[in-house]
Every structure is written in structure tokens, then in C-alpha cells.
Amino acid sequence: MSEQLYQVVRNDEDQYSIWPAGEDPPAGWHPDGTAGDRQECLDHIDAAWTDMRPRSAR
């Protein structure tokens, strides 16, 4: 069984999530260029998403 690969996605409010690699993310979400296994993607989000407030609230 192969390990699921994910991509990091971000919305216009600079909020992050992960989505299965190779699938189009939901409307309003865009790949940020990072992909890997689940933990790699979560580690990237942890390092990149330092301000949890939506962009409109900053």
C-alpha cells in the first residue's frame, strides 16, 4: 500500500490546509507549491502559518 501524498493549499485569507495531491482543491483554495506526505505538509504549515488570524482581521 502506497502512502497518500498531499499538497498544501492556501486561501485568499492566508489560511492553510492540506488536500490530496493530484486533486483540484475546493473553490477559493490554491496550491502553495508544497507537497509530500501528511506530516511533511503539516510541518510546512506549522512553519509558514505563524499568524492564525485571517488576512482581513490583521
N, CA, C and O atoms as a GROMACS GRO file, in nm:
protein
  232
    1MET      N    1   0.084  -0.118   0.000
    1MET     CA    2   0.000   0.000   0.000
    1MET      C    3   0.089   0.125   0.000
    1MET      O    4   0.176   0.140   0.085
    2SER      N    5   0.066   0.212  -0.096
    2SER     CA    6   0.148   0.333  -0.103
    2SER      C    7   0.092   0.440  -0.010
    2SER      O    8  -0.027   0.446   0.019
    3GLU      N    9   0.183   0.524   0.036
    3GLU     CA   10   0.145   0.632   0.127
    3GLU      C   11   0.075   0.744   0.050
    3GLU      O   12   0.118   0.780  -0.060
    4GLN      N   13  -0.031   0.797   0.107
    4GLN     CA   14  -0.105   0.908   0.047
    4GLN      C   15  -0.017   1.032   0.042
    4GLN      O   16   0.049   1.065   0.140
    5LEU      N   17  -0.015   1.100  -0.071
    5LEU     CA   18   0.057   1.226  -0.084
    5LEU      C   19  -0.043   1.340  -0.081
    5LEU      O   20  -0.156   1.328  -0.128
    6TYR      N   21   0.001   1.450  -0.025
    6TYR     CA   22  -0.083   1.568  -0.008
    6TYR      C   23  -0.013   1.689  -0.066
    6TYR      O   24   0.107   1.688  -0.093
    7GLN      N   25  -0.091   1.795  -0.086
    7GLN     CA   26  -0.038   1.925  -0.123
    7GLN      C   27  -0.089   2.026  -0.020
    7GLN      O   28  -0.198   2.010   0.035
    8VAL      N   29  -0.010   2.128   0.004
    8VAL     CA   30  -0.052   2.236   0.093
    8VAL      C   31  -0.129   2.336   0.008
    8VAL      O   32  -0.085   2.375  -0.101
    9VAL      N   33  -0.245   2.376   0.058
    9VAL     CA   34  -0.327   2.474  -0.011
    9VAL      C   35  -0.350   2.593   0.081
    9VAL      O   36  -0.348   2.581   0.204
   10ARG      N   37  -0.372   2.709   0.019
   10ARG     CA   38  -0.392   2.833   0.094
   10ARG      C   39  -0.506   2.909   0.029
   10ARG      O   40  -0.522   2.907  -0.093
   11ASN      N   41  -0.585   2.977   0.111
   11ASN     CA   42  -0.694   3.057   0.055
   11ASN      C   43  -0.654   3.205   0.054
   11ASN      O   44  -0.544   3.240   0.094
   12ASP      N   45  -0.744   3.289   0.007
   12ASP     CA   46  -0.714   3.432  -0.006
   12ASP      C   47  -0.700   3.502   0.129
   12ASP      O   48  -0.653   3.616   0.135
   13GLU      N   49  -0.742   3.437   0.236
   13GLU     CA   50  -0.726   3.491   0.371
   13GLU      C   51  -0.596   3.442   0.436
   13GLU      O   52  -0.574   3.464   0.555
   14ASP      N   53  -0.509   3.376   0.357
   14ASP     CA   54  -0.382   3.320   0.406
   14ASP      C   55  -0.401   3.213   0.511
   14ASP      O   56  -0.319   3.198   0.601
   15GLN      N   57  -0.510   3.137   0.501
   15GLN     CA   58  -0.532   3.022   0.586
   15GLN      C   59  -0.485   2.899   0.509
   15GLN      O   60  -0.501   2.892   0.388
   16TYR      N   61  -0.428   2.802   0.580
   16TYR     CA   62  -0.367   2.685   0.518
   16TYR      C   63  -0.445   2.558   0.549
   16TYR      O   64  -0.516   2.548   0.649
   17SER      N   65  -0.430   2.461   0.459
   17SER     CA   66  -0.486   2.328   0.479
   17SER      C   67  -0.408   2.231   0.391
   17SER      O   68  -0.320   2.272   0.316
   18ILE      N   69  -0.442   2.103   0.400
   18ILE     CA   70  -0.383   2.005   0.310
   18ILE      C   71  -0.496   1.943   0.227
   18ILE      O   72  -0.611   1.937   0.270
   19TRP      N   73  -0.459   1.897   0.108
   19TRP     CA   74  -0.554   1.838   0.016
   19TRP      C   75  -0.481   1.727  -0.058
   19TRP      O   76  -0.361   1.738  -0.082
   20PRO      N   77  -0.550   1.620  -0.095
   20PRO     CA   78  -0.481   1.513  -0.167
   20PRO      C   79  -0.408   1.564  -0.291
   20PRO      O   80  -0.464   1.640  -0.371
   21ALA      N   81  -0.284   1.524  -0.306
   21ALA     CA   82  -0.205   1.564  -0.423
   21ALA      C   83  -0.270   1.509  -0.549
   21ALA      O   84  -0.325   1.399  -0.550
   22GLY      N   85  -0.264   1.586  -0.654
   22GLY     CA   86  -0.320   1.544  -0.781
   22GLY      C   87  -0.468   1.574  -0.796
   22GLY      O   88  -0.524   1.553  -0.904
   23GLU      N   89  -0.532   1.622  -0.691
   23GLU     CA   90  -0.673   1.660  -0.698
   23GLU      C   91  -0.684   1.812  -0.691
   23GLU      O   92  -0.606   1.877  -0.622
   24ASP      N   93  -0.780   1.866  -0.763
   24ASP     CA   94  -0.803   2.009  -0.757
   24ASP      C   95  -0.859   2.045  -0.620
   24ASP      O   96  -0.952   1.980  -0.572
   25PRO      N   97  -0.804   2.148  -0.557
   25PRO     CA   98  -0.857   2.189  -0.426
   25PRO      C   99  -0.995   2.254  -0.443
   25PRO      O  100  -1.033   2.291  -0.554
   26PRO      N  101  -1.069   2.267  -0.334
   26PRO     CA  102  -1.200   2.331  -0.341
   26PRO      C  103  -1.188   2.476  -0.390
   26PRO      O  104  -1.080   2.535  -0.387
   27ALA      N  105  -1.299   2.530  -0.434
   27ALA     CA  106  -1.303   2.669  -0.481
   27ALA      C  107  -1.250   2.761  -0.372
   27ALA      O  108  -1.285   2.747  -0.255
   28GLY      N  109  -1.166   2.855  -0.413
   28GLY     CA  110  -1.111   2.952  -0.320
   28GLY      C  111  -0.978   2.910  -0.257
   28GLY      O  112  -0.916   2.988  -0.185
   29TRP      N  113  -0.934   2.789  -0.284
   29TRP     CA  114  -0.807   2.737  -0.230
   29TRP      C  115  -0.711   2.715  -0.345
   29TRP      O  116  -0.751   2.673  -0.454
   30HIS      N  117  -0.582   2.743  -0.320
   30HIS     CA  118  -0.481   2.735  -0.425
   30HIS      C  119  -0.357   2.665  -0.370
   30HIS      O  120  -0.317   2.692  -0.256
   31PRO      N  121  -0.294   2.574  -0.447
   31PRO     CA  122  -0.171   2.510  -0.402
   31PRO      C  123  -0.063   2.613  -0.374
   31PRO      O  124  -0.050   2.712  -0.447
   32ASP      N  125   0.014   2.592  -0.269
   32ASP     CA  126   0.124   2.685  -0.239
   32ASP      C  127   0.258   2.632  -0.290
   32ASP      O  128   0.361   2.696  -0.270
   33GLY      N  129   0.257   2.515  -0.355
   33GLY     CA  130   0.380   2.460  -0.412
   33GLY      C  131   0.446   2.353  -0.327
   33GLY      O  132   0.547   2.296  -0.368
   34THR      N  133   0.391   2.325  -0.210
   34THR     CA  134   0.448   2.224  -0.122
   34THR      C  135   0.366   2.097  -0.132
   34THR      O  136   0.243   2.101  -0.127
   35ALA      N  137   0.433   1.983  -0.145
   35ALA     CA  138   0.367   1.853  -0.149
   35ALA      C  139   0.455   1.751  -0.079
   35ALA      O  140   0.576   1.767  -0.070
   36GLY      N  141   0.392   1.647  -0.029
   36GLY     CA  142   0.465   1.540   0.038
   36GLY      C  143   0.368   1.455   0.119
   36GLY      O  144   0.247   1.458   0.096
   37ASP      N  145   0.423   1.380   0.213
   37ASP     CA  146   0.333   1.302   0.297
   37ASP      C  147   0.263   1.396   0.396
   37ASP      O  148   0.297   1.514   0.405
   38ARG      N  149   0.167   1.343   0.467
   38ARG     CA  150   0.084   1.426   0.555
   38ARG      C  151   0.168   1.506   0.654
   38ARG      O  152   0.146   1.626   0.671
   39GLN      N  153   0.262   1.440   0.719
   39GLN     CA  154   0.342   1.508   0.821
   39GLN      C  155   0.430   1.616   0.762
   39GLN      O  156   0.446   1.722   0.822
   40GLU      N  157   0.489   1.592   0.645
   40GLU     CA  158   0.570   1.696   0.579
   40GLU      C  159   0.486   1.820   0.551
   40GLU      O  160   0.531   1.933   0.573
   41CYS      N  161   0.365   1.798   0.503
   41CYS     CA  162   0.278   1.912   0.474
   41CYS      C  163   0.237   1.985   0.602
   41CYS      O  164   0.236   2.108   0.605
   42LEU      N  165   0.204   1.911   0.707
   42LEU     CA  166   0.168   1.974   0.834
   42LEU      C  167   0.285   2.050   0.893
   42LEU      O  168   0.266   2.157   0.951
   43ASP      N  169   0.406   1.996   0.880
   43ASP     CA  170   0.525   2.066   0.930
   43ASP      C  171   0.545   2.197   0.853
   43ASP      O  172   0.580   2.299   0.913
   44HIS      N  173   0.523   2.195   0.722
   44HIS     CA  174   0.536   2.317   0.642
   44HIS      C  175   0.434   2.421   0.687
   44HIS      O  176   0.467   2.538   0.703
   45ILE      N  177   0.310   2.378   0.709
   45ILE     CA  178   0.206   2.470   0.754
   45ILE      C  179   0.243   2.529   0.889
   45ILE      O  180   0.226   2.648   0.912
   46ASP      N  181   0.294   2.446   0.978
   46ASP     CA  182   0.333   2.493   1.112
   46ASP      C  183   0.439   2.602   1.103
   46ASP      O  184   0.437   2.699   1.179
   47ALA      N  185   0.533   2.587   1.009
   47ALA     CA  186   0.640   2.687   0.992
   47ALA      C  187   0.591   2.812   0.919
   47ALA      O  188   0.636   2.923   0.949
   48ALA      N  189   0.499   2.795   0.823
   48ALA     CA  190   0.457   2.908   0.739
   48ALA      C  191   0.342   2.988   0.797
   48ALA      O  192   0.335   3.109   0.776
   49TRP      N  193   0.253   2.924   0.870
   49TRP     CA  194   0.131   2.990   0.917
   49TRP      C  195   0.153   3.039   1.060
   49TRP      O  196   0.107   2.977   1.156
   50THR      N  197   0.224   3.149   1.072
   50THR     CA  198   0.262   3.200   1.204
   50THR      C  199   0.159   3.293   1.264
   50THR      O  200   0.159   3.316   1.385
   51ASP      N  201   0.070   3.348   1.182
   51ASP     CA  202  -0.036   3.436   1.231
   51ASP      C  203  -0.168   3.374   1.189
   51ASP      O  204  -0.206   3.379   1.072
   52MET      N  205  -0.239   3.317   1.284
   52MET     CA  206  -0.360   3.241   1.255
   52MET      C  207  -0.479   3.330   1.216
   52MET      O  208  -0.580   3.280   1.166
   53ARG      N  209  -0.467   3.460   1.238
   53ARG     CA  210  -0.578   3.548   1.203
   53ARG      C  211  -0.595   3.556   1.052
   53ARG      O  212  -0.496   3.559   0.979
   54PRO      N  213  -0.719   3.558   1.003
   54PRO     CA  214  -0.738   3.577   0.860
   54PRO      C  215  -0.681   3.713   0.817
   54PRO      O  216  -0.675   3.807   0.896
   55ARG      N  217  -0.639   3.720   0.693
   55ARG     CA  218  -0.578   3.843   0.641
   55ARG      C  219  -0.668   3.964   0.668
   55ARG      O  220  -0.620   4.072   0.703
   56SER      N  221  -0.800   3.946   0.652
   56SER     CA  222  -0.894   4.059   0.670
   56SER      C  223  -0.902   4.106   0.814
   56SER      O  224  -0.951   4.217   0.839
   57ALA      N  225  -0.855   4.028   0.910
   57ALA     CA  226  -0.860   4.067   1.051
   57ALA      C  227  -0.727   4.126   1.100
   57ALA      O  228  -0.718   4.171   1.214
   58ARG      N  229  -0.626   4.126   1.015
   58ARG     CA  230  -0.495   4.179   1.057
   58ARG      C  231  -0.490   4.328   1.043
   58ARG      O  232  -0.387   4.389   1.074
   0.00000   0.00000   0.00000
